[in-house]
């Protein structure tokens, strides 16, 4: 599926942070009859994580097939008592690319499962940036007073079949690989045979439930290397009036920078809502050298300061919108498996933009071009050091950005 293969007939619900997401997710899990598939980067066994874990357990105990895939870096361990409970209930769970003895020193281990996808009974899907992690929990900085700012979208309609295909194919590939590693040759052959025989779901496999145009856009390291970035660039290239992007980790490629600059220079109002609080050294500092170029072209940069921003969303001309897991940085655009839903629907776009407008007005700090240019030399040195380190790392990994 290409990066803009829109299909009509979708019903979409925007979910803001865990406050909206977890009740909707758990309600869908509790109502499941046949199958649940869930992928996440982080699965934290905090209050929300245990609620989801219990819902998965209950589903499996009543005969629902449950397949849970967690990233091996984002989720390094599963508590033993939950391993036992899930295994007893019949929950099937895997960790994507667990780290070996050398850990992240091996470049291939930088390719993480970062997408957050759910499909329930093949009829409803969730996609976004929200991990299985409480809104007020930050694994790096501890408990927070302000909820994490993030989004997901709940989808009904033809697109759900594409989400199911993507999740099923990855699961079967990983399962067969794990079986081969364990010497289970017959089991692996059976899984591969199932993959070969499985038909690819068409968009007509599910009935239309609404009117919105939507598409699933994936990024991986085989067929879909640049599709999310190209979807952004195409939307920016067609922008006529305004662009609003909220992104947690922002270090766009040269082509994406050019698309942002070109939009601003032709009179499009471009606003960026970016992480304003210090979270990680590389992500915070490496983005700063790009800011000056964007500010000089008239791009408005708002830094979210009330809490931690984790959103990966955008709205163009109040018509095109995207909600997903992909940051606009090298890790997401070059290495990780990501998933975004892109939408052509004025109502959905307006709802998302309203949330972003409120966040900028009430929780944002506008970067002033003059003040940014006068930041201390020590700050600039850290910024350029981090930026250079990112470029060097990409060079060592054999990636052009």
C-alpha positions, 0 to 999 in steps of 0.5 A: 500500500502506498503512502496515500492510498486513501479509502472512504468510509471511516468513523474516526474518534480522536483520543487525547492522552491516556485519559481518553485512550485507556478507557476506550481500549479496555472497553474494546478488549472487554467486548472482544469475541475472537481476536486481539492484537496489540503492539507497543514500544513500552509496556509498563506494569503500572496502574494502567498497564495492569488494567490492560494486562487484566483485560488481555488475560480475561479475553484469553480466558474466554477463548479470544486469541490474544497476540501481544508484541512488545519492543525489547528495549522499550519493554526490557522485562515482563514481571514473572507473575504476569508471565505466569498469569498470561501463560496460564490464560493463553495470552500469546506474547513476544518481545521484539528484538531483545538485546543480547550481550552487546546491547545497542552497540550492535547497529542492527539493534537500533531498529526498534518496534516503535509503532502502537497498534491495536486491532480487536475482532478485525473491526476496530483499530487504534493507532497513535503515540500512546504506549501502555504507560500511565499519563503521569509516569515518566520512566526517565524522570519519575512521577509527574504532576501534569499528564503527558500530551499525546494522541491516538485515533480509534478507527472503524471501517476499511482501514482496519483490515490493513492494520490487521494485515500489517500486525499479522504479518509481523507477528508470524514472521517473528514467531517463525524466526523464534521457532527456528532459533529454538529448533522447532522446524515443523512449527516454523514451516507451519507458520510460514505456510500460513503466511504464504496462504493468507490472502491480503485483506482488501479495503472492501473487506470491511463495510464503511461505517462513516465518511472520512477518507483515511489510510494507514502509512507504515515505515519499516526497513524493507518496502516502506522506508520513506513512506511516512516522511513522503506523506508529510512532504506531500502534505507540506508541498500542497499546503495553501494556508497553514500547517500545525505540527506537534512532535516530541523529538524533532530533527527533520531530514534535509528534504523535510526541512526544505519542505517546511522552509518552502511552505513558510517562504510561500506564505503558509503559516507554519507552526511547530509545537515541540518538546520544551522540557529537558528529557533526553540529552540527544533529542533536546540538544540536537534539534536546536541547530535546525531551529535558527534556520526555521525561525529565520524563514518565518516558522513559528516554534512553540515549546510545550513546557507544562509537562512532557509532550509525546505527540506525533500529529499534524494538521494541514489546511484544516483538511489533512491530518495525521496521528501516529507513532512516528517522530520527525527524527532519524530514529523514527524516519530511518530505523524504527518500525512506525505506523501513522493514520493519515486522514482527509476529513475537515471535522477530524482535522478541526478537532485535532487542531483545536487541541493543538491551538489550546496547547500552544496558547495555554502551555506553549512558550514562543521562541523569539528569533532574537533571544534564540540567537543570543543564547549562551555559547555553552548552550550552542556548543552542547547543541552542535555537539549533540547534532554532530554526534547524531550525524556521526552515528548515522554515518557509522550506521550507513544511513543518509539523512 
